[in-house]
Amino acid sequence: MLVIINPTHEQTSIQAARIVANQIRSKPRSVLGLSTGKTPLGLYGELIRCHREEGLDFSGVTTFNLDEYVGIPRDHPQSFYLQIHRNFLDQINIKQENTHIPDGSSSDIEATCIEYEQAIRDSGGIDLQILGIGRTGHIGFNEPTSSLASRTRLKTLSDETIQDNRKIGEDIPAVAITMGIGSILDARQLLMLASGNSKTTAVAKAIEGPITSSVSASALQLHPNVTVLLDEAAAAGLTHRGYYDRVVEQTSKYSPERLGLE
Ligand code: PGA
């Protein structure tokens, strides 16, 4: 696991965007896994800038979103469908037919989940999966005690997640469709971003704690190609900080592309 700590989240977003842009340039038909929430907004903003100012071409790219609330229509202000379209997909030259978001308004959720897994397989699998982490240590909506082998399915949200995702005065659904931890681990590369002190404990447990279904993100330790990008606040609970910085220094010499440098 490559752990990169930047002074600010803005720098993290720019570095993450370079890593994603390199992936697209080296494989124009890349399959990306997308995440919603606040954390990747700067990354998407930077990718939009790369598209507008540097011609980064998304015309061959396919995307799969990690999760979606159940029981609200796609045009509901809280739907992840609307969020990812507004914040990213509608601002790049991706083909809409190549974008995939679980259908939380489906009348047959189980069939929808099975079809979603099949669509990922049919695309050739995800090359690079973007992830955030919840206060509970969740990735996607894989709340604590989710099976580390789980696939796309219906998941009940934890109290913490409901609190964190609710905007003042609004309710959010109690359940969601989420790719499973097993589905996420199938991606060829994982890029997890975290920012701020509300994530400090979850990040430390995920990176340095035992692998446990109580902290879904700890499953990333099982994956051979993970990059974690943190700001100082999110990294504050890590005990091997000096080592991570040395690894980054050596990586810049031997595999600069992993840092988004080439
Ligand atoms: P956030 O959500 O980026 O809005 O903090 C992250 C997550 O819940 O995975």
Residues whose N, C-alpha, C, O or C-beta is under 5 A from the ligand:
A	BS01	PGA	T36 G37 K38 T39 G132 I133 G134 H138 G140
